[in-house]
């Protein structure tokens, strides 16, 4: 399976809500758009950005990919072994 954010082939993918569920008004009615990404990318997104910023500014794959802090991570993670758990960078934007 291929991560839709970093492009690595990994064993398992996680579902990332492009608009955080916390920010949707009717959580059970419409969960909004999702994307399938690896756990490293998922953890990095939530380490760098809070749910408000994700909902208001970074609500698509293209917007996430164009964010400078995420670009640095993607450049780095693409060189990592997809079968090993990688550390996420703990800086918050």
N, C-alpha and C positions, 0 to 999 in steps of 0.2 A: 504494500500500500504506500502511496506517495503523499507526503505532507503537502498540502496546498499552499503553505507559506514558504517553507525553506526548500521544498522540492526533494528532500531526502526520501529514500525508500526505507520504511520502517515496518516493524512487525505489527504494531497497533497504532491506531489514530484515536484522538479524542475529539469530541464535538465542542467547538467554541461558538458561543452565541455572539454574533457580531454586535448586537445591541444587548448588553447585559440584562439578564432576566429581572434583576433587581429594578431596572429602569423601565420595564414594560408595564403598562398600567394594568392590564388583565393578564396576569402571568399564565393562567391556564388556558385562556382563549387563543392567544397567538404568541408563540415563543420568538417570532421574528426569524430573520435569516441566520443560518449557521454555516460553518465551514469545518472541514475535517483536517486537523493539524496534529503534529506529533506532540508528545507531552513536553518536550523541551521548549518548543515555541509557545505552547499554551502557558507554561509556567512563567516564561519570560514576559509575555504580554501582561500578565496580572502582577508581575513584579514591578514593571516599569510604569504602568498606567492605572489610574483608579477608574472605577466604573463610570463616573461622570464624564471623564475625558473620552473613554471608549464610546459611550453612547452619543456624545455631542460631536466628536471630531474624527474618531478612528473606527467607523462603523462599516468598513469594507476591507477586503484583502488588499486592494490597491492603496488605500490610505495607510494601512498598517505597514505595508512594504515600503512606502515612501517616507515614513517617520525616521529621522536620522538615527535615533538610538536603536531602533529595531533593525535598521540596515546594518549597523555595526555587528549586532548579534547574528543576523542571518549570514553575513559574510564569514563569521567565525564558525557558526554551527554547521555550515555546509561542509566543512573540512573534518568534522568529528565523526567518529564511528557511530553509525545509527543503532548499533546493538548495545551500546553502553549508555548509562544514564549520565547526562552532562549537567554540570552546574550552571545555574542561571546567574546572571550578573545582578547584584542586588541594589542597583541604583534606581531611584525613582525620579521620573521626569517632573 
